[in-house]
């Protein structure tokens, strides 16, 4: 099956990108990010947003979701502030959609969630439950989910294991179980008007995540964090059939670079052009309201 040429007119949308700057890689990430970089075989070099935009354009990607990060309570590391995400978004309004992050363990998380949307005009939220150290299904977080549902914006939850802290003694205290997508299934059931994107193919819970996306009309998933050649065959099979309206392209930039992901996608998948359009940009356009 022929692969779509993205270079004449960049069309793809990356639903999962982080800052290539010190704010994320060094400050918020700290030692656990250095562990992750080691697993990816990546150096924690930094660069700017002009270089990032040019790299995306050269790969045929026109837009990216830039994610906030606040895991301060659990890790002690400073957050990537929502104000900072909004400033970068404002500098590149045609390139970035900004997603906020709030730390669910902070007393002001509900108020900060409201401020991020109402005052900063960010477009959604990102949660990394392993780094943030919380169970999203626990009832003490329901006030936060109710606020986000009322705000009417989408939410990205981390799915599966994380390389953060990988190989360190005790994994730096991070709990893998918080990445089980079945915990998010509880949230999706209790808050049916919340649109949820599960990030990554959710290793080792791929089948659970596929079942949730199939059963819950308000739950979607992306393929970020893994080169397609490493993604479970059943995930790709579902992406091209039962879930082709609910699966989206993502990189996990800068840990995975867009050109490498798209080259692996072209080499290791055989989707129709219609399915490629859905996975690479049409599903994201619908989910993000672009």
C-alpha positions in Angstrom: 0.0 0.0 0.0 1.4 3.4 -0.9 2.3 5.8 1.9 1.0 9.3 1.9 3.6 12.0 0.9 3.4 14.6 3.7 6.2 16.8 2.5 4.5 18.7 -0.3 1.9 20.0 2.2 2.6 19.2 5.9 -0.6 17.7 7.2 0.2 15.4 10.1 -0.7 16.3 13.7 1.5 15.1 16.6 -0.8 14.7 19.7 2.1 14.2 22.1 5.1 16.6 22.3 7.2 17.9 25.1 9.5 20.9 25.3 13.0 20.3 23.9 14.2 22.9 26.4 15.7 22.8 29.9 12.3 23.6 31.4 11.2 20.0 30.7 14.3 17.9 30.1 16.4 19.1 33.0 14.3 21.0 35.5 11.0 19.1 35.6 12.6 15.8 34.5 15.6 15.7 36.8 17.2 12.3 37.5 14.2 10.3 36.4 14.4 11.9 32.9 18.1 11.1 32.7 17.1 7.5 33.4 14.5 7.6 30.6 17.0 9.1 28.1 19.4 6.3 28.8 16.6 3.8 27.9 15.9 5.6 24.7 19.6 5.9 23.9 19.1 9.7 23.8 21.3 12.5 25.2 19.5 15.2 27.1 20.5 18.0 24.7 18.3 21.0 24.4 17.3 23.2 21.5 14.7 25.9 20.8 11.3 26.1 19.3 12.4 27.4 15.9 14.5 24.3 15.5 11.6 22.2 16.6 9.2 23.8 14.2 11.6 23.4 11.3 12.2 19.7 12.2 8.5 19.1 12.2 7.9 20.9 8.9 10.7 18.9 7.2 9.0 15.7 8.4 5.6 16.8 7.0 4.0 17.6 10.4 2.0 20.9 10.6 0.8 20.9 14.2 1.7 19.6 17.6 0.1 19.4 21.1 2.6 20.9 23.5 2.1 19.4 27.0 2.5 20.9 30.4 4.0 19.0 33.3 3.5 19.2 37.1 4.7 16.3 39.2 6.2 18.5 41.9 4.6 16.9 44.9 5.7 13.3 44.1 9.1 14.1 42.6 10.2 17.4 44.2 11.0 18.7 40.7 9.7 22.1 39.5 6.8 22.0 37.0 6.7 23.2 33.4 4.3 26.0 34.3 1.0 26.4 32.5 1.9 30.1 32.0 5.0 29.0 30.2 3.1 26.6 27.9 0.6 29.4 27.1 3.5 31.8 26.3 5.1 29.3 23.9 1.7 28.6 22.3 1.2 32.4 21.8 4.6 32.6 20.1 3.6 29.8 17.7 -0.2 29.9 17.5 -0.4 28.1 14.1 2.0 25.3 15.2 1.1 24.5 18.9 -2.0 23.6 20.8 -1.2 24.0 24.5 -2.3 21.5 27.1 -2.1 22.3 30.8 -0.9 20.1 33.6 -2.1 20.3 37.2 -0.7 18.3 40.1 -3.7 16.3 41.6 -1.9 16.2 44.9 -1.8 19.9 45.3 -4.6 21.7 47.3 -5.2 24.2 44.5 -5.4 21.7 41.6 -9.1 22.4 40.9 -8.6 26.2 40.9 -5.5 25.9 38.7 -7.4 23.7 36.2 -10.1 26.3 35.9 -7.5 29.1 35.5 -5.6 27.2 32.9 -8.6 27.1 30.6 -10.5 30.3 31.5 -7.6 32.7 31.9 -4.7 31.1 29.9 -6.9 29.7 27.1 -5.1 26.4 27.1 -7.0 23.6 25.2 -6.8 20.6 27.5 -4.9 18.7 30.2 -2.1 16.1 30.4 -1.6 13.8 33.4 1.3 11.4 33.9 0.0 9.3 36.8 3.3 7.4 37.4 5.4 10.5 37.7 2.6 12.3 39.6 2.1 9.4 41.9 -1.7 9.1 42.0 -4.5 6.7 41.1 -6.9 8.5 38.8 -9.8 6.3 39.9 -9.5 7.3 43.5 -12.6 9.3 44.6 -10.6 12.2 46.1 -9.8 13.3 42.5 -13.5 13.4 41.4 -13.8 17.1 42.1 -10.9 17.7 39.6 -12.5 15.5 37.0 -15.8 17.1 37.4 -14.3 20.6 36.9 -12.5 19.4 33.7 -15.7 17.8 32.4 -17.5 21.1 33.0 -14.8 23.0 31.2 -15.4 20.8 28.2 -11.8 20.2 27.2 -10.0 16.9 26.4 -7.6 15.1 28.7 -4.5 13.1 28.0 -3.8 10.3 30.5 -0.6 8.3 30.5 -1.1 4.6 29.5 1.3 1.8 30.4 4.7 1.6 31.8 7.1 4.5 31.9 10.9 4.7 31.3 11.1 7.5 33.9 13.3 6.2 36.6 13.9 3.0 34.7 17.0 1.1 36.0 17.4 3.2 39.1 17.1 1.5 42.5 13.4 1.2 43.3 12.6 3.0 40.0 13.1 6.3 42.0 9.9 5.3 43.9 7.6 5.6 40.9 4.8 3.0 40.8 4.1 1.4 37.4 0.6 0.3 38.5 -0.6 4.0 38.2 -0.2 3.6 34.4 -2.7 0.8 34.2 -5.4 2.1 31.8 -8.1 0.2 33.7 -7.8 3.0 36.3 -8.7 5.5 33.7 -11.6 3.3 32.6 -13.2 4.1 36.0 -12.9 7.8 35.3 -14.3 7.4 31.8 -17.4 5.6 33.2 -18.1 8.1 35.9 -17.4 11.2 33.7 -18.9 10.2 30.3 -18.7 13.7 28.9 -14.9 13.9 29.4 -13.0 13.2 26.2 -10.0 11.1 27.1 -6.9 10.3 25.1 -4.8 7.5 26.4 -1.1 8.2 25.5 1.1 5.3 24.2 0.2 1.7 23.4 0.0 0.9 27.1 2.6 -1.9 27.5 2.1 -4.3 29.2 -1.7 -3.6 29.2 -2.2 -3.2 25.4 -5.2 -5.5 25.3 -6.9 -3.8 28.2 -6.4 -0.4 26.5 -7.8 -1.7 23.2 -10.9 -3.1 25.1 -11.4 0.3 26.9 -11.2 2.3 23.6 -13.6 -0.1 22.0 -16.1 0.0 24.8 -16.0 3.6 25.9 -17.1 6.1 23.3 -15.2 8.9 25.1 -11.8 7.2 25.2 -9.2 7.3 22.4 -5.5 6.4 22.2 -2.3 7.5 20.5 0.7 5.6 19.3 3.3 7.9 20.9 6.3 6.7 22.9 7.1 3.8 20.6 8.4 3.5 17.1 5.8 1.6 15.1 8.2 -1.3 14.6 8.1 -2.0 18.3 4.3 -1.6 18.7 2.3 -4.8 19.5 0.8 -6.3 16.3 -2.7 -6.4 17.7 -2.5 -2.7 18.5 -1.7 -2.0 14.8 -4.4 -4.4 13.7 -7.0 -2.6 15.7 -5.6 0.8 14.6 -6.3 -0.2 11.0 -9.7 -1.7 11.6 -12.0 -1.6 14.7 -10.4 1.5 16.2 -9.3 3.4 13.1 -11.5 6.3 14.0 -10.0 6.5 17.6 -6.2 6.1 17.2 -3.9 9.0 16.6 -0.3 9.7 15.7 2.1 11.0 18.5 5.8 10.9 19.0 6.7 11.7 22.6 9.1 14.4 21.3 12.0 14.9 21.9 12.6 11.3 23.1 11.3 10.1 19.7 11.9 12.3 16.7 9.2 12.8 14.1 11.2 11.7 11.1 12.2 8.4 12.8 8.6 7.7 13.8 7.1 8.4 10.4 9.9 6.3 8.6 9.1 3.4 10.9 5.4 3.8 10.3 5.9 3.7 6.5 8.1 0.6 6.8 6.2 -1.5 9.3 2.5 -0.8 8.5 0.4 -1.4 5.4 -2.7 0.8 6.0 -4.9 2.1 3.2 -4.5 5.8 2.4 -7.9 6.5 4.1 -6.7 4.9 7.3 -3.4 6.7 7.1 -5.2 10.0 6.9 -7.3 9.1 9.9 -4.4 8.1 12.0 -2.0 10.9 11.0 -4.3 13.9 11.2 -8.1 13.5 10.7 -8.8 11.8 14.0 -6.7 14.4 15.8 -8.5 17.2 14.0 -11.8 15.9 15.3 -10.6 15.2 18.8 -8.9 18.6 19.2 -11.5 20.6 17.3 -8.9 22.0 14.8 
